[in-house]
Amino acid sequence: MKKAIIVVGPERTGTRIFTRIIIEGGAFGDYTHEQRMDELLEKGEPINERIVVVRRSYPHNGIWTNIGDIAKKLRKMGYINIKVVVTTRDWHIIIKSQQASHNILPVPNGMPRDILERERIVREAYIRIFKQIIDERIPFIVVSYENLLMYPEWSMKKIVETLGLPKFPKTKIVNGNEKYIK
């Protein structure tokens, strides 16, 4: 049976590293900002991949993507078995990481630099993510970036087992939190 995994979380919560783990575990997809699955979802044509992964930071390019719409498109492509992976990271680190990335890079779509506004957006992201998952009745798991840092082998093993991936990933885990704690 074809299966699809949707990795979603507020910006800077580890969606890329968790997507990379899933890809190295045997899924087709991309962990970078360029997503081949976007074009494939728009075409809606079946593809010859047993397991696919779609990654979304929330909001995605300033847009509140509808997880249910992604799931419907995946189902039309023959992916009936769909799971969502929701990423989490320490709240303070999320905000510091967002500030650091947006203060170095151009601010996309007017993304706020204000801490209180960033916190509001992160809260809103989790509310929207869980509401959509519940409304669509899509099975989900929650994965923690900090847990991955502390117990990388165990965390990757559990992700592989829970998602039914065919192989164990060799993803190198680097502590992206340390620079924000000092």
C-alpha positions in Angstrom: 0.0 0.0 0.0 1.2 3.5 -0.9 1.9 5.7 2.1 2.4 9.5 2.5 3.9 11.4 5.3 3.3 15.1 5.9 5.9 16.8 8.1 4.6 20.1 9.5 5.5 22.5 12.3 6.0 26.2 12.9 9.0 27.7 11.2 12.4 26.7 12.8 11.0 23.6 14.6 13.1 21.0 12.8 10.8 20.2 9.8 13.9 19.9 7.5 15.9 17.5 9.7 12.9 15.3 10.4 12.0 15.2 6.7 15.6 14.3 5.9 15.4 11.4 8.4 12.3 10.2 6.7 13.8 10.5 3.2 16.9 8.6 4.4 14.5 6.0 5.8 13.2 5.3 2.3 10.6 8.0 1.4 10.6 10.1 -1.8 10.7 13.8 -1.2 12.9 16.8 -0.4 14.0 18.3 2.9 15.1 21.6 1.3 13.0 24.6 0.5 12.5 23.3 -3.1 9.8 20.6 -2.9 9.3 18.4 -6.0 6.2 17.1 -4.4 4.6 20.6 -4.7 4.5 20.3 -8.5 3.5 16.6 -8.4 0.6 17.5 -6.0 -0.6 20.2 -8.4 -0.5 17.8 -11.3 -2.3 15.2 -9.3 -1.0 12.4 -11.5 0.0 9.1 -9.8 3.8 8.7 -9.3 5.7 5.5 -9.0 6.9 5.9 -5.4 5.7 3.6 -2.5 6.4 6.2 0.2 6.4 10.0 -0.2 7.0 12.9 2.2 5.7 16.4 2.0 7.3 19.1 4.2 5.6 22.3 5.3 6.8 25.0 7.7 3.8 26.8 9.1 3.0 29.3 7.7 4.6 28.2 4.4 5.9 31.2 2.4 3.6 33.4 4.4 0.5 31.2 3.6 -1.4 29.0 6.1 -1.4 25.8 4.1 -4.4 23.5 4.5 -3.2 20.1 5.6 -6.5 18.6 4.6 -6.1 19.8 1.1 -2.6 18.2 0.9 -4.1 15.0 2.2 -6.9 15.0 -0.3 -4.4 15.6 -3.2 -2.3 12.7 -1.9 -5.3 10.4 -1.7 -6.2 11.3 -5.3 -2.7 10.2 -6.2 -3.3 6.8 -4.5 -1.8 7.5 -1.1 -4.5 6.2 1.2 -2.3 5.6 4.2 -1.4 9.2 5.4 0.3 10.2 8.6 1.3 13.6 9.9 4.5 14.3 11.8 4.2 17.4 13.9 7.6 18.9 14.9 8.3 20.7 18.2 11.2 22.6 19.6 11.9 24.6 22.7 9.7 27.7 22.6 12.5 30.1 23.3 14.8 28.5 20.8 12.1 28.7 18.1 11.8 32.5 18.6 15.6 33.1 18.8 16.2 30.9 15.7 13.5 32.8 13.8 15.0 36.1 14.8 18.5 35.0 13.7 17.4 33.7 10.3 15.3 36.7 9.5 17.8 39.3 10.7 20.4 37.8 8.4 18.1 37.0 5.5 15.5 39.2 3.9 12.3 39.2 5.8 9.9 37.0 3.7 6.4 38.4 3.2 6.9 40.9 6.0 7.5 38.2 8.7 7.6 40.1 12.0 10.8 40.7 13.9 8.8 41.5 17.1 9.1 38.7 19.7 5.5 38.9 20.9 4.2 38.8 17.3 6.5 35.7 16.6 5.1 34.0 19.7 1.6 34.7 18.6 2.3 33.2 15.1 3.9 30.1 16.6 0.8 29.6 18.9 -1.5 30.2 15.9 0.5 27.7 13.8 0.1 24.9 16.4 -3.6 25.7 16.8 -4.2 25.5 13.1 -2.1 22.4 12.6 -3.8 20.4 15.3 -7.3 21.6 14.4 -6.8 20.5 10.8 -5.4 17.2 11.7 -8.3 16.5 14.1 -10.9 17.8 11.6 -9.5 15.6 8.9 -9.0 12.7 11.3 -5.4 12.1 10.1 -3.3 10.0 12.3 -0.3 11.9 13.7 2.8 11.7 15.8 4.6 14.5 17.6 8.4 14.6 17.4 10.8 16.7 19.5 13.9 18.3 18.2 15.4 18.2 21.7 14.7 14.5 22.1 16.4 13.9 18.7 19.5 15.8 20.0 19.6 13.9 23.3 18.8 10.4 21.9 19.5 10.5 18.1 19.7 6.7 17.5 16.7 5.9 19.6 14.6 8.8 18.2 15.4 7.8 14.6 14.6 4.2 15.3 11.2 5.1 16.8 10.4 7.4 13.8 11.3 4.5 11.4 9.2 2.0 13.3 6.2 4.3 13.8 6.1 5.4 10.2 6.9 1.9 8.8 9.9 3.1 6.9 12.1 0.4 5.2 15.6 1.4 6.3 17.4 3.0 9.2 18.6 6.6 8.4 22.2 7.6 8.8 21.4 11.3 9.3 24.0 13.2 11.2 22.4 15.2 14.0 24.0 18.5 14.9 23.0 20.5 17.9 21.3 23.6 16.4 20.1 24.8 19.8 23.5 25.3 21.5 24.3 28.7 19.9 21.0 30.2 21.2 21.6 29.1 24.8 25.0 30.7 25.3 
